[in-house]
Amino acid sequence: MIVLIVDDQTQVVNGLFFGIDWAKIGVKEVLKAYNAYEARELLGSRPIDILLCDIEMPAESGLSLYQWTRDKNIDIECIFLTAHADFGYAKTAMQLGGFDYILQPARYETIEATIIKAMQKINLKNETKKYYAYGKLFQQNKEILLDNIIKDWIFLRKKDTARLCQDLKQIHVSLDPNDDVYLAAAEVFRMKESMESWRHGLLKFSIGNIVNELFAHYGQQVLVVQIEEERFLFIVYSPDRKLIDQEGVARQLNKLIEVYRAYYGCDLACYTGPKAGMPETSEQAALLLGMMQNNVSMTSKVFHLNDRAEQPPASNPIPNMRIWSKLLEQGDTEVVRDQAFESLNRLAVEGKINAAFLKRFYQQFMQMLYTTAETMDIRLERIFEDESSLEKGLNSYANVDDMKELIVYTTRFFRQFPDSQKEIKNQVDVVIQYIRDHIDQDIRRTDIAREVYLNPNYLSRLFKSETGMSLKEFIVIEKMKLAQAMLKSTKLPISIIAMKVGYANFSHFSQVYKKTWNVTPAEDRQ
């Protein structure tokens, strides 16, 4: 505790400072001030617990000083000292919230006893604040603690059911090792963009409120555990051991799906099983999450463990993607997209798509893309150049929607390449125009490829197949034709003509000119 004595009389301040056994009553430090101004300086610069203050002082009274501490929200207990037995002073002091009012002269023992009482009040107030903070912290972290306790139980496959129930009791969840419960897993998908911010806590809050309200009609409570951002596990239990039946669980889960579709515009799939004893919940939760993993077509309904069919064998035939590769090479990108979509949609309707199948589909599709890109001399890194597209390319086998996004992205990528003879001719015309516009420069193949968004090797093959000569030969011929025309129609020095067709080295220009026309530039001018 730190005490501040405020009095305009030095002998009063010194008397209190030296007359009271501060160490004995537990005061760590005693500060002194001789007017309200000095007191304000100390109160504004450091924490002080108790103010021992005279009421009547020049310039500003102790009552005014204490009012200032209230206005500044300084948490302090004030004991007023005064030599005047004026009830008006006492009344004002108490109205301001002062701790006590002592008439001077008073015995030091009396003042000590009052200070001890003020210290006890401060300690009680601090304890209350501490426990309030603990309670608030507990409420804020209860959901995190619940998630961690249940996830440890499920994923670490712990066998000590009594310890699980004991851990849950610590966060005020009363479950007994012999209790029966229902488990249900839920997954939210196709969320609207406006719900993006829900991923960080609000989605769990929303689902928790709705599912508890739905099951409360049956006298049930539901623990909601967030497994991943959009995946949850429900533990349905009855505090009075009167558990809902299996059909009732399915009805309420169907209502949950309807609520999310009607009010939030997104889909929900739920997975549940028969009632289970607490020791069996870890194994059943793993089965439910496995069902969730296999719902790659993101069907919105309630799935039940008892109704699950045998999973389609991993040998289900994958579409012939060699045809798609040829179509991409020919520029028929939309045909590839439509055929891939039709194939996935049909297999989903037939119930022939599970996680294993979709992973194989993804692997073969990616292999087909890389083979096609290699055939067309497209660098592989060009397909997934930025972080977003790379993420799409690496993680598109989680569900059918993600796979479709990958198909749309990649077919759009291949669409930029010529898809007909007319477009090929247009591309070549652009290349020729670029060469003529930059004839006075050292034209490089990479510069042209960048201009028309083509791979340099692919550009060379495309140009030669369309014109019958290599890109390099064409550039040289165009330069030499212009140089010959300028030699015969102007009087410009040969060195200037060489520069105008992009040759800084005169000797090199002469060699190329002679190789092209079988005469030197000087001979051709005569």
Kinemage of the C-alpha trace (Angstrom):
@kinemage 1
@onewidth
@group {chain A} dominant
@subgroup {mainchain}
@vectorlist {calphas} color= white
{ca met a 1} P 0.000 0.000 0.000
{ca ile a 2} L 1.100 3.555 -0.739
{ca val a 3} L -0.317 6.465 1.313
{ca leu a 4} L -0.300 10.176 0.432
{ca ile a 5} L -0.591 12.713 3.307
{ca val a 6} L -1.908 16.121 2.211
{ca asp a 7} L -2.015 19.059 4.687
{ca asp a 8} L -0.920 22.681 4.494
{ca gln a 9} L 0.545 22.522 8.022
{ca thr a 10} L 4.072 21.080 8.082
{ca gln a 11} L 3.853 19.970 11.734
{ca val a 12} L 0.661 17.980 11.019
{ca val a 13} L 2.262 16.250 8.031
{ca asn a 14} L 5.444 15.447 9.991
{ca gly a 15} L 3.422 14.319 13.001
{ca leu a 16} L 1.515 11.790 10.913
{ca phe a 17} L 4.632 10.783 8.960
{ca phe a 18} L 6.671 10.000 12.094
{ca gly a 19} L 3.894 9.225 14.575
{ca ile a 20} L 2.262 6.289 12.808
{ca asp a 21} L 4.022 2.919 12.631
{ca trp a 22} L 3.515 2.511 8.900
{ca ala a 23} L 5.565 -0.670 8.523
{ca lys a 24} L 3.588 -2.359 11.285
{ca ile a 25} L 0.251 -1.790 9.536
{ca gly a 26} L 1.615 -2.879 6.132
{ca val a 27} L 2.179 0.423 4.319
{ca lys a 28} L 5.089 0.223 1.911
{ca glu a 29} L 5.603 3.940 1.214
{ca val a 30} L 4.335 7.285 2.557
{ca leu a 31} L 4.354 10.414 0.385
{ca lys a 32} L 3.870 14.028 1.480
{ca ala a 33} L 2.212 17.044 -0.162
{ca tyr a 34} L 1.510 20.497 1.333
{ca asn a 35} L -1.236 21.655 -1.020
{ca ala a 36} L -3.651 20.328 -3.608
{ca tyr a 37} L -1.349 21.259 -6.517
{ca glu a 38} L 1.523 19.097 -5.197
{ca ala a 39} L -0.943 16.305 -4.472
{ca arg a 40} L -2.256 16.382 -8.059
{ca glu a 41} L 1.306 16.079 -9.393
{ca leu a 42} L 1.869 12.925 -7.336
{ca leu a 43} L -1.571 11.438 -8.013
{ca gly a 44} L -1.161 11.937 -11.751
{ca ser a 45} L 2.307 10.397 -11.943
{ca arg a 46} L 2.146 7.228 -9.818
{ca pro a 47} L -0.312 4.774 -8.219
{ca ile a 48} L -1.499 5.706 -4.722
{ca asp a 49} L -3.902 3.618 -2.651
{ca ile a 50} L -4.939 5.845 0.282
{ca leu a 51} L -5.297 9.633 0.491
{ca leu a 52} L -5.015 11.045 4.057
{ca cys a 53} L -6.183 14.593 3.424
{ca asp a 54} L -7.009 17.784 5.327
{ca ile a 55} L -10.294 19.380 4.260
{ca glu a 56} L -9.476 23.045 4.804
{ca met a 57} L -6.420 24.172 2.822
{ca pro a 58} L -5.543 27.482 1.100
{ca ala a 59} L -6.375 27.825 -2.625
{ca glu a 60} L -8.133 24.436 -2.893
{ca ser a 61} L -9.864 22.288 -0.297
{ca gly a 62} L -9.398 18.571 0.279
{ca leu a 63} L -13.000 17.996 -0.859
{ca ser a 64} L -12.212 19.638 -4.204
{ca leu a 65} L -9.027 17.555 -4.546
{ca tyr a 66} L -10.949 14.318 -3.931
{ca gln a 67} L -13.611 15.359 -6.455
{ca trp a 68} L -10.781 15.798 -8.992
{ca thr a 69} L -9.597 12.209 -8.356
{ca arg a 70} L -13.170 10.995 -9.010
{ca asp a 71} L -13.361 12.987 -12.249
{ca lys a 72} L -10.031 11.471 -13.382
{ca asn a 73} L -11.176 7.923 -12.465
{ca ile a 74} L -8.291 7.529 -10.014
{ca asp a 75} L -9.127 4.516 -7.840
{ca ile a 76} L -8.263 5.648 -4.311
{ca glu a 77} L -9.685 5.521 -0.772
{ca cys a 78} L -9.807 8.929 0.965
{ca ile a 79} L -9.727 9.550 4.750
{ca phe a 80} L -10.559 13.200 5.540
{ca leu a 81} L -8.956 15.029 8.492
{ca thr a 82} L -10.377 18.259 9.933
{ca ala a 83} L -10.242 20.286 13.131
{ca his a 84} L -13.813 21.611 12.615
{ca ala a 85} L -16.785 19.573 13.797
{ca asp a 86} L -18.945 20.776 10.952
{ca phe a 87} L -21.567 18.215 9.879
{ca gly a 88} L -21.732 19.855 6.442
{ca tyr a 89} L -18.106 18.814 5.803
{ca ala a 90} L -18.788 15.243 6.864
{ca lys a 91} L -21.927 15.034 4.743
{ca thr a 92} L -20.109 16.298 1.598
{ca ala a 93} L -17.169 13.959 2.231
{ca met a 94} L -19.463 10.920 2.460
{ca gln a 95} L -21.497 11.986 -0.596
{ca leu a 96} L -18.270 12.110 -2.623
{ca gly a 97} L -17.525 8.538 -1.580
{ca gly a 98} L -14.873 9.229 1.022
{ca phe a 99} L -13.932 6.262 3.192
{ca asp a 100} L -14.019 8.017 6.592
{ca tyr a 101} L -13.958 11.357 8.385
{ca ile a 102} L -11.647 11.945 11.408
{ca leu a 103} L -11.839 14.929 13.747
{ca gln a 104} L -8.466 16.365 14.802
{ca pro a 105} L -6.762 16.103 17.162
{ca ala a 106} L -7.033 12.300 17.036
{ca arg a 107} L -4.891 9.583 18.559
{ca tyr a 108} L -2.443 7.913 16.175
{ca glu a 109} L -3.970 4.552 17.100
{ca thr a 110} L -7.383 5.810 15.867
{ca ile a 111} L -5.887 6.946 12.569
{ca glu a 112} L -4.000 3.633 12.229
{ca ala a 113} L -7.205 1.658 12.794
{ca thr a 114} L -9.016 3.691 10.117
{ca ile a 115} L -6.146 3.178 7.652
{ca ile a 116} L -6.215 -0.589 8.339
{ca lys a 117} L -9.959 -0.678 7.582
{ca ala a 118} L -9.339 1.231 4.315
{ca met a 119} L -6.620 -1.289 3.407
{ca gln a 120} L -8.991 -4.188 4.077
{ca lys a 121} L -11.580 -2.608 1.763
{ca ile a 122} L -8.933 -2.152 -0.959
{ca asn a 123} L -7.779 -5.782 -0.614
{ca leu a 124} L -11.375 -7.038 -0.843
{ca lys a 125} L -11.973 -4.851 -3.901
{ca asn a 126} L -8.795 -6.162 -5.559
{ca glu a 127} L -9.805 -9.776 -4.865
{ca thr a 128} L -13.221 -9.117 -6.390
{ca lys a 129} L -11.611 -7.586 -9.478
{ca lys a 130} L -9.235 -10.536 -9.783
{ca tyr a 131} L -12.011 -13.133 -9.614
{ca tyr a 132} L -14.146 -11.120 -12.011
{ca ala a 133} L -11.201 -11.091 -14.443
{ca tyr a 134} L -10.761 -14.859 -13.961
{ca gly a 135} L -14.458 -15.402 -14.631
{ca lys a 136} L -14.383 -13.242 -17.727
{ca leu a 137} L -11.240 -15.005 -18.974
{ca phe a 138} L -12.853 -18.383 -18.315
{ca gln a 139} L -15.959 -17.472 -20.304
{ca gln a 140} L -13.812 -16.189 -23.173
{ca asn a 141} L -11.714 -19.356 -23.232
{ca lys a 142} L -14.347 -21.942 -22.338
{ca glu a 143} L -15.075 -22.626 -26.025
{ca ile a 144} L -11.364 -23.017 -26.811
{ca leu a 145} L -10.911 -25.367 -23.835
{ca leu a 146} L -13.926 -27.429 -24.954
{ca asp a 147} L -12.569 -27.686 -28.523
{ca asn a 148} L -9.157 -28.830 -27.266
{ca ile a 149} L -10.522 -31.377 -24.766
{ca ile a 150} L -12.784 -33.053 -27.347
{ca lys a 151} L -10.242 -32.906 -30.195
{ca asp a 152} L -7.639 -34.565 -27.957
{ca trp a 153} L -10.177 -37.273 -27.132
{ca ile a 154} L -11.045 -37.896 -30.797
{ca phe a 155} L -7.735 -37.531 -32.590
{ca leu a 156} L -5.353 -38.855 -29.917
{ca arg a 157} L -7.798 -41.728 -29.263
{ca lys a 158} L -7.427 -41.422 -25.482
{ca lys a 159} L -9.079 -44.279 -23.552
{ca asp a 160} L -9.577 -42.704 -20.112
{ca thr a 161} L -13.292 -41.789 -20.197
{ca ala a 162} L -13.296 -40.833 -16.512
{ca arg a 163} L -10.508 -38.307 -17.146
{ca leu a 164} L -12.445 -36.887 -20.133
{ca cys a 165} L -15.554 -36.353 -17.981
{ca gln a 166} L -13.414 -34.845 -15.222
{ca asp a 167} L -11.856 -32.386 -17.710
{ca leu a 168} L -15.321 -31.453 -18.996
{ca lys a 169} L -16.529 -30.898 -15.423
{ca gln a 170} L -13.755 -28.326 -14.998
{ca ile a 171} L -15.524 -26.204 -17.626
{ca his a 172} L -18.955 -26.846 -16.096
{ca val a 173} L -20.065 -29.619 -18.471
{ca ser a 174} L -21.652 -32.484 -16.514
{ca leu a 175} L -21.229 -35.794 -18.312
{ca asp a 176} L -20.765 -39.170 -16.661
{ca pro a 177} L -18.598 -42.015 -18.062
{ca asn a 178} L -21.741 -44.167 -18.145
{ca asp a 179} L -23.877 -41.622 -20.038
{ca asp a 180} L -25.200 -42.220 -23.538
{ca val a 181} L -24.967 -39.396 -26.089
{ca tyr a 182} L -25.562 -38.763 -29.791
{ca leu a 183} L -22.737 -37.525 -31.984
{ca ala a 184} L -23.257 -35.510 -35.142
{ca ala a 185} L -20.730 -33.891 -37.466
{ca ala a 186} L -21.656 -30.866 -39.560
{ca glu a 187} L -19.979 -29.101 -42.466
{ca val a 188} L -20.913 -25.696 -43.889
{ca phe a 189} L -20.127 -25.083 -47.550
{ca arg a 190} L -20.818 -22.641 -50.372
{ca met a 191} L -20.722 -19.772 -47.897
{ca lys a 192} L -21.494 -16.317 -49.294
{ca glu a 193} L -18.681 -13.774 -49.520
{ca ser a 194} L -20.536 -11.635 -46.956
{ca met a 195} L -19.998 -14.466 -44.436
{ca glu a 196} L -16.199 -14.578 -44.825
{ca ser a 197} L -15.708 -12.836 -41.471
{ca trp a 198} L -17.827 -15.549 -39.802
{ca arg a 199} L -14.966 -18.040 -39.996
{ca his a 200} L -13.284 -16.472 -36.962
{ca gly a 201} L -15.698 -17.418 -34.162
{ca leu a 202} L -19.018 -16.098 -35.441
{ca leu a 203} L -19.856 -19.248 -37.424
{ca lys a 204} L -19.470 -21.436 -34.335
{ca phe a 205} L -21.483 -18.948 -32.277
{ca ser a 206} L -24.280 -18.988 -34.869
{ca ile a 207} L -24.415 -22.778 -35.217
{ca gly a 208} L -24.185 -23.238 -31.442
{ca asn a 209} L -27.136 -20.938 -30.804
{ca ile a 210} L -29.350 -22.479 -33.481
{ca val a 211} L -28.608 -26.139 -32.743
{ca asn a 212} L -29.061 -25.658 -28.979
{ca glu a 213} L -32.385 -23.880 -29.534
{ca leu a 214} L -33.573 -26.695 -31.816
{ca phe a 215} L -32.656 -29.456 -29.352
{ca ala a 216} L -33.853 -27.530 -26.284
{ca his a 217} L -37.432 -28.357 -27.373
{ca tyr a 218} L -36.573 -31.971 -26.492
{ca gly a 219} L -34.863 -31.086 -23.213
{ca gln a 220} L -31.438 -31.767 -24.734
{ca gln a 221} L -28.196 -29.799 -24.569
{ca val a 222} L -25.563 -29.719 -27.308
{ca leu a 223} L -21.805 -29.224 -27.029
{ca val a 224} L -20.485 -27.666 -30.243
{ca val a 225} L -16.826 -28.366 -31.044
{ca gln a 226} L -15.067 -26.657 -33.967
{ca ile a 227} L -12.924 -29.273 -35.717
{ca glu a 228} L -11.837 -27.016 -38.609
{ca glu a 229} L -12.967 -23.624 -39.932
{ca glu a 230} L -16.256 -24.917 -41.391
{ca arg a 231} L -16.457 -28.345 -39.742
{ca phe a 232} L -18.081 -29.062 -36.379
{ca leu a 233} L -18.887 -31.922 -34.037
{ca phe a 234} L -22.075 -31.916 -31.921
{ca ile a 235} L -22.430 -33.910 -28.696
{ca val a 236} L -26.140 -34.185 -27.855
{ca tyr a 237} L -26.867 -35.155 -24.231
{ca ser a 238} L -29.616 -34.925 -21.625
{ca pro a 239} L -28.828 -33.384 -18.201
{ca asp a 240} L -31.650 -35.483 -16.654
{ca arg a 241} L -30.601 -38.672 -18.549
{ca lys a 242} L -33.731 -38.662 -20.789
{ca leu a 243} L -32.065 -38.899 -24.189
{ca ile a 244} L -33.901 -38.020 -27.416
{ca asp a 245} L -34.477 -40.864 -29.898
{ca gln a 246} L -32.551 -41.326 -33.135
{ca glu a 247} L -35.386 -40.065 -35.356
{ca gly a 248} L -35.631 -36.903 -33.258
{ca val a 249} L -31.920 -36.193 -33.800
{ca ala a 250} L -32.349 -36.579 -37.585
{ca arg a 251} L -35.395 -34.250 -37.576
{ca gln a 252} L -33.575 -31.494 -35.728
{ca leu a 253} L -30.493 -31.785 -37.952
{ca asn a 254} L -32.723 -31.490 -41.028
{ca lys a 255} L -34.220 -28.324 -39.500
{ca leu a 256} L -30.700 -26.976 -38.979
{ca ile a 257} L -29.969 -27.515 -42.690
{ca glu a 258} L -33.237 -25.758 -43.615
{ca val a 259} L -32.457 -22.779 -41.365
{ca tyr a 260} L -29.010 -22.255 -42.883
{ca arg a 261} L -30.320 -22.556 -46.419
{ca ala a 262} L -33.277 -20.216 -45.808
{ca tyr a 263} L -31.623 -17.513 -43.720
{ca tyr a 264} L -27.959 -17.602 -44.740
{ca gly a 265} L -28.100 -18.943 -48.300
{ca cys a 266} L -25.446 -21.603 -47.749
{ca asp a 267} L -25.515 -25.408 -47.579
{ca leu a 268} L -24.953 -27.717 -44.654
{ca ala a 269} L -24.373 -31.452 -44.472
{ca cys a 270} L -24.813 -33.403 -41.226
{ca tyr a 271} L -23.532 -36.875 -40.329
{ca thr a 272} L -24.836 -38.827 -37.341
{ca gly a 273} L -25.039 -42.323 -35.900
{ca pro a 274} L -26.818 -44.357 -33.225
{ca lys a 275} L -26.529 -43.332 -29.591
{ca ala a 276} L -23.178 -44.201 -28.092
{ca gly a 277} L -21.733 -44.617 -24.625
{ca met a 278} L -19.052 -42.107 -23.681
{ca pro a 279} L -16.209 -44.667 -24.163
{ca glu a 280} L -17.416 -45.292 -27.777
{ca thr a 281} L -17.580 -41.635 -28.820
{ca ser a 282} L -13.962 -41.399 -30.014
{ca glu a 283} L -14.373 -44.284 -32.472
{ca gln a 284} L -17.782 -43.093 -33.703
{ca ala a 285} L -16.500 -39.520 -34.203
{ca ala a 286} L -13.729 -40.869 -36.460
{ca leu a 287} L -16.351 -42.714 -38.573
{ca leu a 288} L -18.497 -39.581 -38.895
{ca leu a 289} L -15.511 -37.472 -39.955
{ca gly a 290} L -14.645 -40.171 -42.503
{ca met a 291} L -18.169 -39.866 -43.970
{ca met a 292} L -17.692 -36.102 -44.112
{ca gln a 293} L -14.372 -36.538 -45.922
{ca asn a 294} L -16.065 -38.702 -48.565
{ca asn a 295} L -18.866 -36.207 -49.293
{ca val a 296} L -16.718 -34.603 -51.992
{ca ser a 297} L -19.784 -33.748 -54.075
{ca met a 298} L -20.961 -31.622 -51.098
{ca thr a 299} L -24.473 -33.065 -50.965
{ca ser a 300} L -26.591 -31.147 -48.448
{ca lys a 301} L -28.530 -33.655 -46.312
{ca val a 302} L -28.365 -35.756 -43.131
{ca phe a 303} L -26.166 -38.855 -43.557
{ca his a 304} L -26.479 -41.751 -41.076
{ca leu a 305} L -23.863 -44.372 -40.268
{ca asn a 306} L -26.460 -47.140 -40.406
{ca asp a 307} L -27.485 -46.192 -43.950
{ca arg a 308} L -24.083 -45.768 -45.547
{ca ala a 309} L -23.545 -47.898 -48.635
{ca glu a 310} L -20.333 -49.602 -49.476
{ca gln a 311} L -17.893 -47.000 -50.721
{ca pro a 312} L -17.432 -47.133 -54.518
{ca pro a 313} L -14.296 -49.017 -55.357
{ca ala a 314} L -11.203 -47.004 -56.202
{ca ser a 315} L -11.192 -48.721 -59.611
{ca asn a 316} L -14.132 -46.682 -60.941
{ca pro a 317} L -13.046 -45.643 -64.433
{ca ile a 318} L -11.540 -42.181 -64.894
{ca pro a 319} L -12.573 -40.397 -68.137
{ca asn a 320} L -10.140 -40.700 -71.064
{ca met a 321} L -8.085 -37.537 -70.627
{ca arg a 322} L -5.878 -38.125 -73.682
{ca ile a 323} L -8.781 -36.821 -75.738
{ca trp a 324} L -8.887 -33.715 -73.526
{ca ser a 325} L -5.168 -33.185 -74.122
{ca lys a 326} L -5.673 -33.192 -77.913
{ca leu a 327} L -8.625 -30.826 -77.553
{ca leu a 328} L -6.540 -28.385 -75.505
{ca glu a 329} L -3.794 -28.475 -78.131
{ca gln a 330} L -6.392 -27.659 -80.813
{ca gly a 331} L -7.780 -24.796 -78.734
{ca asp a 332} L -11.119 -26.489 -77.923
{ca thr a 333} L -10.839 -25.502 -74.266
{ca glu a 334} L -14.574 -25.041 -73.645
{ca val a 335} L -15.248 -28.579 -74.884
{ca val a 336} L -12.772 -29.903 -72.311
{ca arg a 337} L -14.437 -27.883 -69.557
{ca asp a 338} L -17.945 -29.034 -70.497
{ca gln a 339} L -16.951 -32.703 -70.807
{ca ala a 340} L -15.136 -32.654 -67.459
{ca phe a 341} L -18.131 -31.024 -65.743
{ca glu a 342} L -20.566 -33.491 -67.311
{ca ser a 343} L -18.417 -36.410 -66.185
{ca leu a 344} L -18.126 -35.195 -62.574
{ca asn a 345} L -21.827 -34.329 -62.338
{ca arg a 346} L -22.924 -37.711 -63.677
{ca leu a 347} L -20.624 -39.658 -61.348
{ca ala a 348} L -21.799 -37.567 -58.380
{ca val a 349} L -25.462 -38.322 -59.166
{ca glu a 350} L -24.615 -42.030 -59.479
{ca gly a 351} L -22.851 -41.906 -56.109
{ca lys a 352} L -19.558 -43.029 -57.609
{ca ile a 353} L -17.374 -40.213 -56.306
{ca asn a 354} L -15.601 -40.462 -52.991
{ca ala a 355} L -12.385 -38.878 -51.686
{ca ala a 356} L -10.135 -41.596 -53.161
{ca phe a 357} L -11.753 -41.365 -56.601
{ca leu a 358} L -11.571 -37.567 -56.705
{ca lys a 359} L -7.897 -37.667 -55.736
{ca arg a 360} L -7.134 -40.032 -58.631
{ca phe a 361} L -9.168 -37.826 -60.980
{ca tyr a 362} L -7.157 -34.801 -59.834
{ca gln a 363} L -3.813 -36.581 -60.270
{ca gln a 364} L -4.623 -37.698 -63.829
{ca phe a 365} L -6.007 -34.268 -64.746
{ca met a 366} L -2.809 -32.570 -63.537
{ca gln a 367} L -0.696 -35.110 -65.438
{ca met a 368} L -2.731 -34.395 -68.585
{ca leu a 369} L -2.161 -30.636 -68.152
{ca tyr a 370} L 1.587 -31.045 -67.780
{ca thr a 371} L 1.825 -33.363 -70.804
{ca thr a 372} L -0.169 -30.910 -72.913
{ca ala a 373} L 1.922 -27.961 -71.743
{ca glu a 374} L 5.131 -29.824 -72.611
{ca thr a 375} L 3.814 -30.632 -76.099
{ca met a 376} L 2.979 -26.955 -76.648
{ca asp a 377} L 6.349 -25.793 -75.205
{ca ile a 378} L 4.606 -23.963 -72.359
{ca arg a 379} L 6.663 -23.659 -69.196
{ca leu a 380} L 4.897 -25.492 -66.372
{ca glu a 381} L 5.370 -22.615 -63.922
{ca arg a 382} L 3.384 -20.347 -66.258
{ca ile a 383} L 0.181 -22.279 -65.535
{ca phe a 384} L 0.372 -21.509 -61.808
{ca glu a 385} L 2.402 -18.335 -61.667
{ca asp a 386} L 1.063 -16.611 -58.526
{ca glu a 387} L 0.436 -17.882 -54.996
{ca ser a 388} L -3.346 -17.986 -55.400
{ca ser a 389} L -3.280 -20.110 -58.567
{ca leu a 390} L -0.572 -22.360 -57.089
{ca glu a 391} L -2.773 -22.960 -54.030
{ca lys a 392} L -5.624 -23.838 -56.395
{ca gly a 393} L -3.389 -26.254 -58.282
{ca leu a 394} L -2.146 -28.031 -55.166
{ca asn a 395} L -5.373 -28.383 -53.168
{ca ser a 396} L -8.269 -28.944 -55.550
{ca tyr a 397} L -9.091 -32.541 -54.657
{ca ala a 398} L -10.950 -31.803 -51.385
{ca asn a 399} L -14.341 -31.559 -53.094
{ca val a 400} L -15.984 -31.451 -56.522
{ca asp a 401} L -16.540 -27.669 -56.429
{ca asp a 402} L -12.806 -27.028 -55.948
{ca met a 403} L -12.028 -29.478 -58.751
{ca lys a 404} L -14.407 -27.596 -61.055
{ca glu a 405} L -12.704 -24.305 -60.170
{ca leu a 406} L -9.364 -25.838 -61.180
{ca ile a 407} L -10.849 -27.030 -64.494
{ca val a 408} L -12.248 -23.568 -65.241
{ca tyr a 409} L -8.946 -21.881 -64.368
{ca thr a 410} L -6.752 -24.195 -66.455
{ca thr a 411} L -9.011 -24.249 -69.528
{ca arg a 412} L -9.045 -20.437 -69.448
{ca phe a 413} L -5.260 -20.502 -69.332
{ca phe a 414} L -5.017 -22.643 -72.482
{ca arg a 415} L -7.634 -20.482 -74.235
{ca gln a 416} L -5.007 -17.746 -74.766
{ca phe a 417} L -3.208 -19.959 -77.296
{ca pro a 418} L -4.359 -19.990 -80.966
{ca asp a 419} L -7.362 -22.259 -81.464
{ca ser a 420} L -7.933 -21.991 -85.248
{ca gln a 421} L -6.073 -21.381 -88.480
{ca lys a 422} L -7.484 -17.865 -88.614
{ca glu a 423} L -6.218 -17.067 -85.115
{ca ile a 424} L -2.819 -18.567 -85.913
{ca lys a 425} L -2.584 -16.292 -88.966
{ca asn a 426} L -3.567 -13.323 -86.822
{ca gln a 427} L -0.839 -14.191 -84.315
{ca val a 428} L 1.753 -14.417 -87.105
{ca asp a 429} L 0.572 -11.098 -88.561
{ca val a 430} L 1.094 -9.491 -85.157
{ca val a 431} L 4.622 -10.928 -85.022
{ca ile a 432} L 5.472 -9.609 -88.498
{ca gln a 433} L 4.131 -6.165 -87.658
{ca tyr a 434} L 6.153 -6.123 -84.450
{ca ile a 435} L 9.338 -6.940 -86.403
{ca arg a 436} L 8.697 -4.134 -88.926
{ca asp a 437} L 7.889 -1.636 -86.161
{ca his a 438} L 11.146 -2.450 -84.355
{ca ile a 439} L 13.389 -2.993 -87.387
{ca asp a 440} L 15.920 -0.456 -86.082
{ca gln a 441} L 16.464 -2.511 -82.920
{ca asp a 442} L 18.249 -5.721 -82.032
{ca ile a 443} L 15.081 -7.859 -82.113
{ca arg a 444} L 15.144 -10.933 -79.891
{ca arg a 445} L 12.790 -13.887 -79.958
{ca thr a 446} L 12.018 -13.515 -76.263
{ca asp a 447} L 10.850 -9.919 -76.837
{ca ile a 448} L 8.415 -11.028 -79.545
{ca ala a 449} L 7.159 -13.966 -77.444
{ca arg a 450} L 6.447 -11.601 -74.557
{ca glu a 451} L 4.542 -9.291 -76.894
{ca val a 452} L 2.202 -12.055 -78.088
{ca tyr a 453} L 2.078 -14.040 -74.796
{ca leu a 454} L 3.571 -17.219 -76.235
{ca asn a 455} L 6.343 -19.530 -75.213
{ca pro a 456} L 9.484 -18.678 -77.345
{ca asn a 457} L 9.923 -22.270 -78.603
{ca tyr a 458} L 6.228 -22.572 -79.433
{ca leu a 459} L 6.381 -19.190 -81.198
{ca ser a 460} L 9.294 -20.350 -83.390
{ca arg a 461} L 7.501 -23.531 -84.444
{ca leu a 462} L 4.241 -21.699 -85.085
{ca phe a 463} L 5.972 -19.022 -87.210
{ca lys a 464} L 7.925 -21.523 -89.299
{ca ser a 465} L 4.887 -23.709 -89.949
{ca glu a 466} L 2.922 -20.658 -91.136
{ca thr a 467} L 5.600 -18.779 -93.173
{ca gly a 468} L 7.995 -21.547 -94.213
{ca met a 469} L 11.035 -19.822 -92.718
{ca ser a 470} L 12.483 -19.481 -89.251
{ca leu a 471} L 11.852 -16.384 -87.182
{ca lys a 472} L 15.546 -15.497 -87.287
{ca glu a 473} L 15.707 -15.808 -91.087
{ca phe a 474} L 12.646 -13.615 -91.489
{ca ile a 475} L 14.077 -10.875 -89.268
{ca val a 476} L 17.354 -10.856 -91.222
{ca ile a 477} L 15.558 -10.763 -94.623
{ca glu a 478} L 13.334 -7.865 -93.502
{ca lys a 479} L 16.352 -5.892 -92.289
{ca met a 480} L 18.348 -6.564 -95.453
{ca lys a 481} L 15.417 -5.632 -97.733
{ca leu a 482} L 15.116 -2.258 -96.009
{ca ala a 483} L 18.878 -1.736 -96.059
{ca gln a 484} L 19.002 -2.473 -99.822
{ca ala a 485} L 16.138 -0.088 -100.489
{ca met a 486} L 17.872 2.721 -98.562
{ca leu a 487} L 21.201 2.044 -100.320
{ca lys a 488} L 19.599 2.476 -103.753
{ca ser a 489} L 17.207 5.306 -102.983
{ca thr a 490} L 19.175 7.519 -100.565
{ca lys a 491} L 22.677 8.962 -100.184
{ca leu a 492} L 22.907 8.059 -96.492
{ca pro a 493} L 26.305 6.702 -95.405
{ca ile a 494} L 26.332 2.913 -95.200
{ca ser a 495} L 27.191 3.101 -91.486
{ca ile a 496} L 23.989 5.118 -90.833
{ca ile a 497} L 21.916 2.636 -92.882
{ca ala a 498} L 23.405 -0.190 -90.804
{ca met a 499} L 22.291 1.552 -87.618
{ca lys a 500} L 18.785 2.181 -89.039
{ca val a 501} L 18.294 -1.564 -89.463
{ca gly a 502} L 19.578 -2.385 -85.973
{ca tyr a 503} L 23.294 -3.122 -86.553
{ca ala a 504} L 25.677 -1.236 -84.301
{ca asn a 505} L 28.659 -3.156 -85.714
{ca phe a 506} L 29.337 -2.062 -89.329
{ca ser a 507} L 31.555 -5.076 -90.092
{ca his a 508} L 28.842 -7.496 -88.948
{ca phe a 509} L 26.243 -5.669 -91.045
{ca ser a 510} L 28.435 -5.979 -94.181
{ca gln a 511} L 28.936 -9.709 -93.621
{ca val a 512} L 25.193 -10.366 -93.216
{ca tyr a 513} L 24.378 -8.158 -96.248
{ca lys a 514} L 26.830 -10.020 -98.478
{ca lys a 515} L 25.588 -13.392 -97.237
{ca thr a 516} L 22.023 -12.349 -98.106
{ca trp a 517} L 22.571 -10.607 -101.523
{ca asn a 518} L 25.973 -12.057 -102.571
{ca val a 519} L 27.407 -8.513 -102.820
{ca thr a 520} L 28.769 -6.064 -100.277
{ca pro a 521} L 26.729 -2.930 -99.416
{ca ala a 522} L 29.307 -0.750 -101.249
{ca glu a 523} L 29.182 -2.927 -104.398
{ca asp a 524} L 25.373 -2.919 -104.380
{ca arg a 525} L 25.279 0.885 -104.273
{ca gln a 526} L 27.434 1.321 -107.463
